[in-house]
Amino acid sequence: MSDSPLPLASALHAPVLDWYAGNARTLPWREPDAGPWAVMVSEFMLQQTPVNRVLPAYATWLRRWPKPVDLAAEAPGEAVRAWDRLGYPRRALRLHAAAQAIVAEHGGKVPDSHEALLALPGVGTYTAAAIASFAFGQRHAVVDTNVRRVFARALTGTAQPTISPTAADQRLAVSALPEDEATAARWAVATMELGALVCTARTPRCADCPIRARCAWVLAGSPPYDGPPRRGQTYEGTDRQVRGRLLAVLRAAHGPVAKPSLDACWPDDVQRERALDGLVADGLVEPLDNHRFRLPA
């Protein structure tokens, strides 16, 4: 394996891009007329949520709020209500806050500057790069879990990336970018798609991979993962589940909810109160008094 990933990465560009041209999924936020706001909504929704769960919520969201100004005019609680069962509902509040900032600071249009995107509420390093790349065709390293896994295997020969993203992951992704801006933007989405469809975490389909002949991990004999154990996320019985139950009651109501109605959704008093306190602290629930609660107005 080469000491530098650069020569190897450049050899991957053409096969990965050719593969993407023939195998990319048809997704609404990739359509030519989707627009930057649609891309932004998809990126918020796709964080930690599978595509099949995002698709119906995405369609409903954009029918209701086709532009940032439409969402910004609504109460933040309506964003939380529309988020429904996507999980991690603070994303809904952040997207609402970002829409308000877009209206207040950018004339209602999603900014095309990476720096301006990064300054929006709820937009971090990954999301800013993704919007700039996918919506505006710019040259940025877009590094999600799928991309990290592709590069870990193809460029460093390891079975899995580190559990958490590192600065080294970002440097590796930057080093692998094609120089041409438009090509780099396609490369960003192509490597992500390769990780999602072929270079998967548990059962990679190496026989179908366009870069298997150049993959450092395959060339090394596909050595097994030897890092710390990876624990799957649990949900049943967790505070996350309790929070979801509480929010479901509040979403279904079109006004304040009396405390007994919330108490009925979970039997463990201590856990339920802890979860409710957390929702209030996160701004997802607004207490009107000790006996009535609602989504934020």
Secondary structure, 3 states (H helix, E strand, C coil): CCCCHHHHHHHHHHHHHHHHHHHCCCCHHHCCCCHHHHHHHHHHHHCCCCHHHHHHHHHHHHHHCCCHHHHHCCCHHHHHHHHCCCCCCHHHHHHHHHHHHHHHHHCCCCCCCHHHHHCCCCCCHHHHHHHHHHHHCCCCCCCCHHHHHHHHHHHHCCCCCCCCCCHHHHHHHHHCCCCCHHHHHHHHHHHHHHHHHCCCCCCCCHHHCCCHHHCHHHHCCCCCCCCCCCCCCCCCCCHHHHHHHHHHHHHHCCCCEEHHHHHCCCCCHHHHHHHHHHHHHCCCCEECCCCEEECCC
